[in-house]
Amino acid sequence: MPLSMAKKGEVSVIQNVCGKEETKRFLESLGFVTGSFVTIVSELGGNIIVNIKESRVALNKDLASKIMIQIQG
């Protein structure tokens, strides 16, 4: 499922990053690579703030929808 659908506080693992090559490179430079853990810190109007690799990153809804995740139970 896309990261944009995750709920606050859920820990997820990135499965895949979709989109154009430049979008993939941009997200990978921020740490969004396959196998990384990501946690939603807050969400407002579809825009989210996440913890990834000990950093906080803000993403708009479009970018968050390009990151495919799996929820860790």
C-alpha positions in Angstrom: 0.0 0.0 0.0 1.2 3.6 -0.5 2.8 5.5 2.4 0.1 8.1 2.0 -2.4 5.6 3.4 -0.5 4.7 6.6 -1.7 5.9 10.0 0.2 8.0 12.5 2.6 5.9 14.6 2.6 2.9 12.3 6.1 1.4 11.6 6.4 0.3 8.0 9.1 -1.1 5.7 9.6 0.4 2.2 8.9 -2.2 -0.4 9.3 -0.1 -3.6 9.6 3.5 -4.8 7.6 4.2 -8.0 7.6 7.1 -10.4 9.9 8.8 -12.9 13.6 8.2 -12.5 14.3 11.7 -11.2 11.6 11.2 -8.5 13.0 7.9 -7.5 16.5 9.4 -7.2 15.2 12.3 -5.2 13.4 10.1 -2.7 16.4 7.7 -2.4 18.6 10.7 -1.6 16.3 11.4 1.3 16.6 7.8 2.6 13.5 6.2 1.0 15.2 3.0 -0.1 13.9 -0.6 -0.2 14.1 -2.2 3.2 14.2 1.1 5.2 11.9 1.5 8.2 9.6 4.6 8.2 7.2 5.9 10.8 4.4 8.5 10.3 4.9 11.3 12.9 2.0 13.5 11.8 -0.4 14.0 9.0 -2.4 17.1 7.9 -4.5 17.3 4.7 -2.7 14.3 3.2 0.8 15.8 3.7 2.9 13.9 6.1 6.0 14.1 8.3 7.9 10.8 8.7 10.8 9.5 10.7 13.3 7.7 8.4 16.9 6.8 9.3 16.9 9.0 12.4 15.7 12.1 10.4 12.3 13.8 10.0 11.2 14.4 6.4 8.0 16.2 5.2 6.3 14.8 2.1 3.3 16.0 0.1 0.6 13.6 -0.8 1.8 13.0 -4.3 5.3 11.9 -3.2 4.0 9.8 -0.4 1.8 7.9 -2.8 4.8 6.8 -4.8 6.4 5.0 -1.8 5.0 1.5 -1.4 5.2 0.1 2.1 4.3 -3.0 4.2 3.0 -2.4 7.7 5.1 -4.1 10.5 2.8 -5.9 12.9 
